[in-house]
Amino acid sequence: MNGRGRKIAVGLREFYYAPYRQTFARARQEEDDLFLMLVLSEALGVPNPASYYTIELLPVMYDRVHDWHTRMGLDRSPLDQISCC
C-alpha cells in the first residue's frame, strides 16, 4: 500500500474506532479489576481454587493495588498484607 492508501486506512480505522474509545477503555479497566480480584481473592478472604496458579502473579498485582483502591474511592488499601499508602 502506498502512503496515501495507508493514510486513508488509518483515517477510516480512527473514524470507526473513535466513538467507542471510552467504552473500550472502560471494558478493559473492568476486566483488569476482575483479574486483580481473582489474583488477590485469598488476601480478601475469599477461597480461590486457582490460587496455585495465580500465586506467581502476586508481585505484579501488588504494584497495581494503589491504583485500584484509589479508583474504587478507598483512602487506604483494604488488604491487611498490602499497605501501599
SULNOR-V136270 format. One line per field, one symbol per residue. psi: psi as a letter, one per 30 degrees, with the letter a starting at -180 (. if undefined). burial: b if it has 9 or more other ideal C-beta (glycine too) atoms within 8 Angstrom, else e. Layout:
# SULNOR-V136270
psi->???
burial->???
This chain:
# SULNOR-V136270
psi->kleeeeeeeeeeeeefeefgeeeeeeeeeeeeeeeeeeegeeffgkkjfgeeffeffeeefeffeeeefeefgkelkfkefjjf.
burial->eeeeebeebeeeeeeeeeeeeeeeeeeebeebbeebbbbbbbbbeeebeebeebeeebeebbebbbebbeeeeeeebebeebeee
